[in-house]
Amino acid sequence: MITLTPGSRLPLAWRIGWRDMTRDWRRGALVVVLIMIPLALLIGVVIAGTSLQPSLRDEVRVGLGSAAGKLTSVECSAQSLRYASCDYSGATQPVEPATEAELLARVPAGHHSVVERAVFGSFAVDGLSYQGRLVATDAADPLLRGRYDLQSGAWPTGSEVLVNEAVAVRYGVAPGDSVGLGDREYPVSGIVHHHPWAGQDPTPVVVVGPQHPFAAELASVPSDSYGPVVYLDGGLPPVSDYPAWNADGIGVTDRDVLLGLDDPDSVALGTGGGAGVLVLMATAAVMLMAILVAGSAMAIGAQRVRRVLALLSATGARPRMLRTIFAVQGLVLGAVAAVLAIPVAMAGAGVFLAIADHWQWAQVMGFRMQSTWGLAGGATALLAGTLASAVPGFRIGAVDPVRALSEAHRQARLWVALVGIGLVALSAAAVVVVALRVDRLRAARALTDELAFQHSIAVMVAAGVAIPGVLLAIPLALRGVAAVSGRTPLVWRMAGRDLGRSRHRSVPVVASVVAGSLVAGFAVAVAGFTVDQQVVGHQWRARLDEAIVSPPEAYGAKQLDPDAVLGAVAAVVPVTEFHVLLTPGITGSLADGGSSVVNLEVLDRSCRSLSVAVGDCPERMWAYPSIVIGDVDLVPVLAGVPATPAMRDHLASGGALTFSDLVLDSRGNLELSHSVWPRGADTGTEHRLGSLPVMQVAPNGNYGASVLVSAETAERIGLVTAEQPAKPAAWLKLSRTPTEKEQAQIQAAVAALDPQVWVSVEAGPPVGSPIVWATVAISGAVLLLIVVVITTLASGDRRRDDALLSVLGGGPALRRRVAAAQALWLGALGGVMGVLLAAYLTVAFFRVYMGILPSIPEHLAVLIIGVPLLAAGIAWLTTPGRAGLRDALISGRPQAIGGDG
Amino acid sequence: MTPRLELVGVSRTFGVDELAVPALRNVSMQADEGEFVAIMGPSGSGKSTLLAICGCLDVGYSGEVLIHPKNSGGGRRARSVAPMDPRTLSMAGLARCRRQLVGLVFQQYNLVPSLTALENIALPLELDGVPVRKARKQAFDALTAVDLVGLEDRFADQLSGGQQQRVAIARGIVGDRRLLLADEPTGALDSHTGEEIMEVLRARADAGTTVLMVTHDARHAAWADRVVFLRDGRIVDSAESISDPSVLLAEHSA
């Protein structure tokens, strides 16, 4: 009786492919993991992204709760149905917004309604003041279910209040605690799940009932943004009546109308074309990496079975049959990867969303796994597996059975044509980049939309050409490595030459490392640039870790006591340096409510240092007083540069030190004048104070004050008078960056001294290098894993050479050194190529879609230097010490390397 | 004549209990300086095992193996005068033995593909820490001895089989090593090339190198000074070089 072994009924190629795969299941598992991980990452990111984006139904739920619709006050005659806000694009007429009473009057008889009133204000927790949304409404009303959902505690009664999760998590508020509104404390009855708008960052919200003592105070505060809203259970007008209602200052939002506009459950990933392109680029890069890395594993495995393939070929098998063997494996492994990737992605995204929701990092609209993404992911995995199998299958047809059967070790031919194509592609990409630069210069920095579109297409094409170009040029790079190694010591010579001459093995390995470095480098570059942008976009009020307390400007306000300020601040965070900055007294409000200002006849009229338009000067730190009266010792404080004798002399001689040329007039002079604008007057009186000789001092970084003059000069030209003496401001350098809580404590401590002073504490942008380093760590770890796995797989191909070295007297240390040297070569070569590509892609993407030339973070050096070094160390540690020797020695058979005696 | 290699009652068994296979049984022989010994016998007779033991590759034997490292001329690189039993050496000592004392030549050449011919020859010296320039000079001398001048910068896949085997022989004798073990050195070569290799080996023996060569080819065995026959792990005959060893081969392979 014939017993059929597993797979016996399959066609021959499928049978061989299946059995080879199941026998070498470790390699198969590795291929599955190499495809699954990047795919799971991508799908997980998509799940998280769509879960954070609101659908139309989400907007309705968050915006309307259970109400059939709402009436709002509007200022224009036409409005957007979706957001009940004004549509300013068309013919809109300003209208008088409806009052709350007018809104309520429109509620049809027999219908229930709830009013919601909100302002943006401050509340206090443990004596510290925070900003947030203050709402007065009956949150417990069933109409608002879905908009306000009780999470813990109870609905409020009497003077109790509710807080939302953002307040609870950020400020540690729980039911039973209290929050301050106005000048009173109110107990917290419960915590609600509430977001003012769908998909927006969680905003702290405090909710009071309509009969709460603070509700009347809320009603008295005019709010341009959060006018009264009336939610009702029905009776809304038809769409055709909307224009008439708009003309009365009333906006209508009808649930049924909204839900009928679009597919209510569809979610658009990202916020526009830029994000979509980024996802596409990430997808392509990730799948390229998966295909190349998995393909490398399969190619290396193919080398081990080349004798079998040679036997099949010698027996008459066609190349197509041989390719089918690998295609079968690719399909099966890709399918397994697809099956595993989706649950892994869902689990990872679920964990992330749960954490984000718990800590209120973002508003999670719900766990969303659209079936199309799942199907697309599965199809991508199948495609990746199939394409990965094409890597070894590419040269199957060229196998020489005679040579393979004799195990003749002959160097693979360098496919000059392919390398040539790769070099041409790289050159073309470089030409495109240079041409774009020339074109941009020629356009004199003013890109038209059409030109920008052309540039974007050109850059994307260049990127699409550069990537395969680099991959095709790898054999040439390896040949260069072999040539360079020729004059190096034995270990490096063997490692480098082996790479260059064993291209069947080293090309897929380097390609894998390039792909991994590309993805890792791109992630690090984007993270680094994003952090840089947050730093660049940060509105600096002062330099990092500085606190500046400015005197009140109201007429008759008491002078600031700098020493008291120092004591108050130092009680929260130690102070390392303290200075008093005197500013001209002739500035601020007059007794009759008018204004008195010192003016600088500035070069750029949109950037007047001491007028209200300080926001037009992006380079100026507005917390600093513009004109400071003092001596040269203040130069390091004001400009961040050391004082010089020349500066001292210039001040003493009656001149002014300036830290920006914006304060000079067209002739380069510093012109000072004083003007008085009585309340209600159309014109003021101005008289010239004088012109001062100027010494310009280049500040270090963003400058602070604009002008420094001596006390004598200030008095001489009338900057200060007996009636208007100089006003002190306090400048403090903190010993460390204060936390958010400490910033609030400093604010509260200084406000306790004088509520009219202005306190600025600069703690820098909210995020910084930890995110970049986290990205570096994750990317570096993934890249290191790829390098180690692939080089370990490839080292199996060197067993014969390792045994020979042992026979000739080379010890384990030599073999380890060779393995480490090869890992170093591979990691460095692939890392440099991949990171350069990543830098190019980063520049291309941000330049085209955001018009910004990104900075390439130095953290990329970790991928180029650190990863290869670590990989070399791991190769050293994992190279067996006795394996080669065991083959020849313990087995006692020289035929491990030759002979058959 | 001064012995270069001595085997006294050497036995080697693989496996244990009922799976034990005796590869060598109480083998005793001696090879003198400059002597060319051919080892013949049917498959499984223990020829390669004998070579592995003599080549410091296998220490699982019983009996005594003595390698005399110092030649009569006083070789500079010999580390000791006393004969050395590989079984008494550590792993590092065995590796040193293979670098400094014994040269190995295989049927499949076994050159390192990423090294040139000259570098392959210099490999044992470089492994031994000899400065590269000095190692290459000595390697060039060995390359000259095997008549391969002009091919020193070629890689293995750029050489013919005969040329590769000459490189392997040169690698085996570089550094003034005086014991050369060749396992079927002509097995992968045509008859004409095989004869050329035998000429090289003969010349090395005449120059004072002790050559032990395993072969199936009686014509090549005729180049040796002495032929040792192995059968079932024992030496069954040892004859001085004869003009037609095929007669003895036929007699002992029946």
Chai-1 contact restraints between the chains, C-beta under 6 A:
chainA,res_idxA,chainB,res_idxB,connection_type,confidence,min_distance_angstrom,max_distance_angstrom,comment,restraint_id
A,H409,B,P113,contact,1.0,0.0,6.0,A-B,restraint_1
A,R410,B,D157,contact,1.0,0.0,6.0,A-B,restraint_2
A,Q411,B,D157,contact,1.0,0.0,6.0,A-B,restraint_3
A,L490,B,E126,contact,1.0,0.0,6.0,A-B,restraint_4
A,M494,B,S114,contact,1.0,0.0,6.0,A-B,restraint_5
A,R497,B,S114,contact,1.0,0.0,6.0,A-B,restraint_6
A,D498,B,S114,contact,1.0,0.0,6.0,A-B,restraint_7
A,R501,B,S114,contact,1.0,0.0,6.0,A-B,restraint_8
A,L804,B,N110,contact,1.0,0.0,6.0,A-B,restraint_9
A,L808,B,L123,contact,1.0,0.0,6.0,A-B,restraint_10
A,L808,B,P124,contact,1.0,0.0,6.0,A-B,restraint_11
A,G809,B,A95,contact,1.0,0.0,6.0,A-B,restraint_12
A,G809,B,R98,contact,1.0,0.0,6.0,A-B,restraint_13
A,G809,B,R99,contact,1.0,0.0,6.0,A-B,restraint_14
A,G809,B,P124,contact,1.0,0.0,6.0,A-B,restraint_15
A,G809,B,L127,contact,1.0,0.0,6.0,A-B,restraint_16
A,G810,B,L127,contact,1.0,0.0,6.0,A-B,restraint_17
A,G811,B,A95,contact,1.0,0.0,6.0,A-B,restraint_18
A,A888,B,L57,contact,1.0,0.0,6.0,A-B,restraint_19
A,L889,B,L57,contact,1.0,0.0,6.0,A-B,restraint_20
A,G892,B,A52,contact,1.0,0.0,6.0,A-B,restraint_21
A,G892,B,D58,contact,1.0,0.0,6.0,A-B,restraint_22
A,P894,B,S48,contact,1.0,0.0,6.0,A-B,restraint_23
A,P894,B,A52,contact,1.0,0.0,6.0,A-B,restraint_24
A,P894,B,D183,contact,1.0,0.0,6.0,A-B,restraint_25
A,I897,B,N110,contact,1.0,0.0,6.0,A-B,restraint_26
A,G898,B,F106,contact,1.0,0.0,6.0,A-B,restraint_27
A,G898,B,Q107,contact,1.0,0.0,6.0,A-B,restraint_28
A,G898,B,Q108,contact,1.0,0.0,6.0,A-B,restraint_29
A,G898,B,N110,contact,1.0,0.0,6.0,A-B,restraint_30
A,G899,B,S48,contact,1.0,0.0,6.0,A-B,restraint_31
A,G899,B,F106,contact,1.0,0.0,6.0,A-B,restraint_32
A,G899,B,Q107,contact,1.0,0.0,6.0,A-B,restraint_33
A,G899,B,D183,contact,1.0,0.0,6.0,A-B,restraint_34
A,G899,B,E184,contact,1.0,0.0,6.0,A-B,restraint_35
A,G901,B,K47,contact,1.0,0.0,6.0,A-B,restraint_36
A,G901,B,S48,contact,1.0,0.0,6.0,A-B,restraint_37
A,G901,B,V214,contact,1.0,0.0,6.0,A-B,restraint_38
